[in-house]
Amino acid sequence: MPRALWTIAATTFALRDADLPAGGAGMLTLGALFSGVSRGTEALVARGAVPDSEADRMRCPFQDGDFPFPVKYGYALVGTVMEGPADRLGQVCFALHPHQTHARLPVAMALPLPDGLPPRRAVLAANMETAVNVTWDSGAGPGDHVLVVGAGVVGLLVAHVTAAIPGTRVTLCDLNPARAALAEAMGAGFAMPETVPGGQDIVINTSASAAGLRLALDAAGQEATVVEASWHGTGDVALPLGGPFHARRLTIRSSQVGDLPPQRKPRWDYTRRLTLALRLLRDAPALDALLTHDIPFDAAPDLLPALLAPGADALCPVITYP
């Protein structure tokens, strides 16, 4: 019997039997290998911090239950095709699907991994998709000086993507000095908050904190763009919009992966963007360092609360399936 991971109360998880949709033409079944835990969003979900106004927009594909609880949530599943069209059998695929031992879904929603992409690394695909969207929204181009505030998974991936733009100088800022080695692996410099460079062309906040967004505004140069890529859930953020904010004519731009930037909508769709994310993961073995904890599926209810707690020393926990 397939089983799924549910959040049944605040930071309380349980495994439950799962009913699969009917099979048939146009459907396939995945046997899970790995699924990634997106700490930022899934920690907010686990705390019951999804605002009522965003409940519909925050639903993930194949979610069961409703916010706050009980809810089956998650969007980074990698598995092998066990049933379906003959030409798909045995393929290893990525799907935007909650944590579950088996998943049945439309063929088009299971993207085969590109040759050479390790299945475990592929759980980063949804976060890489976010990093691509953030980079597009930032408008970063060759030669720009880019500051990324917050060295979580999305911040590290944004640094990785923007550092690949020719001539950019990317600095990653975090409160944890141990993240300096990871910043270097992403191709970026590192700074503590008190030493961040000023006059930046692009500043991207991924810290999910008010202090991080204030720091981003302070570091932005004249006419610069500040991209708020964090999601604060039910939290409020106070900003210093007096002082030099208006004199420097700063732009604050939101970025959210649920929609494509308007300049790309005529040509791009979500499948094309996710396919790009998988391709970017393939040739980046340094990104394996973002996968910090392997959790057996059966032990996930016991181990996840500590890994999702504020300040936990975890980036992307990986749930492993027998």
C-alpha positions in Angstrom: 0.0 0.0 0.0 1.4 3.4 -0.9 2.1 5.7 2.0 2.5 9.5 2.3 3.9 12.0 4.8 1.3 14.3 6.4 1.6 17.3 8.6 -1.2 16.6 11.2 -0.5 19.4 13.6 2.0 22.2 14.2 5.5 20.6 13.5 3.9 17.1 13.9 4.1 14.6 11.2 2.7 11.1 10.5 2.7 8.5 7.7 -0.7 7.6 6.3 -1.9 5.2 3.6 -2.3 6.9 0.2 -4.9 6.2 -2.4 -3.6 6.5 -5.9 -5.7 8.0 -8.8 -7.0 5.6 -11.3 -4.6 4.4 -13.9 -5.1 4.2 -17.7 -4.0 5.9 -20.8 -2.0 9.0 -20.2 -1.0 8.0 -16.7 2.1 6.5 -15.1 3.2 5.3 -11.7 6.4 6.4 -10.0 8.2 4.4 -7.3 9.9 7.0 -5.2 13.7 7.1 -4.8 14.2 10.5 -3.1 12.2 13.6 -2.2 13.6 16.9 -1.2 12.4 19.0 1.8 12.2 22.7 0.9 13.0 24.1 4.3 11.7 27.6 3.8 8.2 26.8 2.5 7.8 23.5 4.3 8.8 24.9 7.6 6.1 27.6 7.2 3.6 24.9 6.3 4.6 22.8 9.2 4.1 25.7 11.6 0.6 26.5 10.1 1.8 29.9 8.9 0.2 29.9 5.5 -2.0 33.0 5.4 -5.7 32.4 4.7 -5.4 34.8 1.7 -2.7 32.6 0.1 -4.2 29.2 0.9 -5.3 28.5 -2.7 -2.2 29.9 -4.3 0.1 27.9 -2.0 -1.5 24.5 -2.8 1.0 22.2 -4.4 0.2 19.7 -7.2 -1.4 16.6 -5.8 -1.8 18.1 -2.3 -4.4 16.4 -0.1 -6.0 18.1 2.9 -6.2 21.9 3.6 -4.1 24.4 5.4 -3.3 24.5 8.2 -3.8 20.8 9.1 -3.9 18.0 8.3 -2.1 18.4 4.9 0.0 16.4 2.6 2.6 18.7 1.1 5.8 18.7 -0.8 7.0 19.3 -4.4 10.3 17.6 -5.1 9.9 13.8 -5.8 12.2 11.7 -7.9 11.2 8.2 -8.8 11.3 5.4 -11.4 8.5 4.7 -13.8 7.0 1.4 -12.7 3.7 1.4 -14.7 2.7 3.4 -17.8 3.6 3.7 -21.5 6.1 1.1 -22.6 8.6 3.8 -23.8 8.6 5.3 -20.3 9.1 2.2 -18.2 12.3 2.4 -16.1 12.8 6.1 -16.7 13.9 8.1 -13.6 11.8 11.2 -13.4 11.2 14.4 -11.4 7.7 15.4 -10.4 6.1 18.2 -8.4 4.5 15.8 -5.9 4.3 15.5 -2.1 6.5 13.0 -0.1 5.0 9.6 -0.9 6.3 6.1 -1.6 4.4 5.8 -5.0 2.7 8.4 -7.1 0.4 8.1 -10.1 0.2 11.2 -12.3 -0.3 12.3 -15.9 2.6 11.4 -18.1 3.4 15.0 -18.9 3.9 15.8 -15.2 6.8 13.4 -14.8 9.9 14.9 -16.5 12.7 12.4 -17.3 16.0 13.4 -15.8 18.7 14.4 -18.4 21.4 11.9 -18.9 24.1 12.3 -16.3 22.0 13.9 -13.6 22.2 11.9 -10.3 18.6 11.2 -9.0 19.5 12.4 -5.5 20.7 15.8 -6.8 17.5 16.1 -8.9 15.4 16.8 -5.8 16.8 20.4 -6.0 14.9 21.0 -9.3 12.0 23.0 -7.8 14.5 25.2 -5.9 16.6 25.6 -9.0 13.5 26.6 -10.9 12.9 29.3 -8.2 16.5 30.5 -8.6 16.1 30.8 -12.3 12.9 32.8 -11.9 14.6 35.1 -9.3 17.5 35.7 -11.6 15.1 36.6 -14.5 13.2 39.0 -12.2 16.4 40.6 -11.0 17.5 41.6 -14.5 21.1 40.7 -13.7 23.4 40.9 -16.6 27.1 40.7 -17.6 29.3 42.7 -15.3 26.8 43.4 -12.6 27.7 43.4 -8.9 25.1 41.2 -7.2 24.6 40.7 -3.5 22.5 37.7 -2.3 21.4 38.0 1.3 20.8 34.6 2.9 22.8 31.4 2.2 20.0 28.9 2.4 19.2 26.6 -0.5 17.6 29.2 -2.7 20.2 31.9 -1.9 23.0 29.5 -2.7 21.3 28.5 -6.0 20.7 32.1 -6.9 24.4 32.8 -6.3 25.3 29.8 -8.4 23.1 30.9 -11.3 24.1 34.6 -11.2 27.8 33.8 -10.8 27.6 32.0 -14.2 26.7 35.2 -16.0 29.9 36.5 -17.6 31.7 39.2 -15.7 29.4 39.3 -12.6 30.8 39.8 -9.2 28.5 37.9 -6.7 28.7 38.2 -3.0 26.7 36.0 -0.7 25.9 37.3 2.8 24.9 35.1 5.8 25.0 35.2 9.6 26.7 31.8 9.6 30.5 32.1 8.7 30.5 28.4 8.0 28.6 29.2 4.8 31.7 30.9 3.3 33.0 27.6 1.8 29.6 26.9 0.2 29.6 30.5 -1.3 33.0 29.8 -2.8 31.8 26.5 -4.3 28.9 28.4 -5.9 31.4 30.8 -7.5 30.6 33.7 -5.1 32.4 35.7 -2.5 31.2 35.8 1.1 30.5 38.5 3.6 29.0 38.8 7.1 26.3 41.5 7.5 28.7 44.0 8.9 31.1 43.7 5.9 28.7 43.6 2.9 29.8 45.7 -0.1 27.7 48.8 -0.9 26.7 50.3 -4.2 25.4 47.0 -5.6 23.6 46.9 -9.0 21.3 44.0 -7.9 20.5 42.9 -4.4 18.4 39.7 -3.8 17.0 38.9 -0.4 16.4 35.2 0.3 16.8 35.3 4.1 13.1 35.4 4.9 13.9 38.0 7.6 13.1 41.7 8.0 16.8 42.3 8.9 17.9 40.7 5.6 15.6 43.0 3.6 16.7 46.1 5.4 20.3 45.1 4.8 19.5 44.6 1.1 18.1 48.2 0.9 21.2 49.6 2.6 23.6 47.8 0.2 21.7 48.8 -3.0 23.3 51.5 -5.2 21.7 54.4 -7.0 18.7 53.3 -9.1 19.4 49.7 -8.1 16.9 46.9 -7.9 16.2 45.0 -4.7 14.4 41.6 -5.3 12.5 40.2 -2.4 12.6 36.4 -3.0 11.6 35.4 0.5 8.2 34.3 1.5 7.3 35.6 5.0 4.0 33.7 5.4 1.9 35.4 8.1 4.8 37.6 9.2 5.0 41.4 8.8 8.1 43.3 7.7 9.0 46.9 8.7 11.2 48.7 6.2 13.2 52.0 6.5 11.6 53.8 3.6 12.8 57.2 4.8 16.4 58.2 4.8 18.1 57.6 1.4 15.5 55.2 0.0 13.8 57.8 -2.2 17.0 59.8 -3.0 18.6 56.6 -4.3 15.4 55.8 -6.3 15.4 52.2 -5.4 13.1 49.6 -6.9 11.8 46.7 -4.7 10.5 43.9 -6.8 8.8 40.7 -5.7 9.7 37.3 -7.2 7.6 34.2 -6.8 8.0 31.0 -8.8 4.3 30.5 -9.2 4.3 32.7 -12.2 6.6 33.4 -15.1 8.1 36.9 -15.7 5.9 38.8 -18.1 8.7 39.2 -20.7 9.1 35.5 -21.0 5.4 34.4 -20.9 4.9 34.6 -24.7 7.6 31.9 -25.2 8.1 30.0 -22.0 5.9 27.7 -20.0 6.4 25.8 -16.7 7.6 22.7 -18.4 10.3 24.5 -20.3 11.4 26.3 -17.1 11.6 23.1 -15.1 13.4 21.3 -17.9 16.0 24.1 -17.8 16.3 23.7 -14.0 17.1 20.0 -14.4 19.7 20.7 -17.1 21.4 23.3 -14.9 21.6 20.7 -12.1 23.2 18.1 -14.3 26.7 19.6 -14.7 27.0 21.0 -11.2 28.4 18.4 -8.7 29.1 21.2 -6.3 25.4 21.4 -5.6 25.5 18.0 -3.8 26.8 20.0 -0.8 23.3 21.5 -0.4 21.9 18.0 0.4 22.8 17.9 4.0 20.8 15.1 5.6 19.4 11.8 4.4 16.2 10.7 6.2 14.7 7.3 5.8 11.0 7.7 4.9 9.9 5.6 7.9 11.8 7.9 10.3 10.7 11.2 8.7 8.0 12.0 11.3 10.5 11.7 14.1 13.5 13.5 12.4 11.9 16.3 10.4 10.8 18.6 13.3 14.3 19.2 14.4 15.5 19.8 10.9 12.8 22.3 10.2 13.3 24.2 13.4 14.5 27.8 13.2 18.3 27.9 13.2 18.7 24.2 12.4 22.0 23.4 10.6 20.3 21.9 7.6 20.0 23.0 4.0 18.0 20.5 1.9 17.1 17.3 3.8 16.5 14.4 1.5 13.9 11.7 2.3 15.1 8.3 1.0 12.7 5.5 0.1 13.2 1.7 0.4 
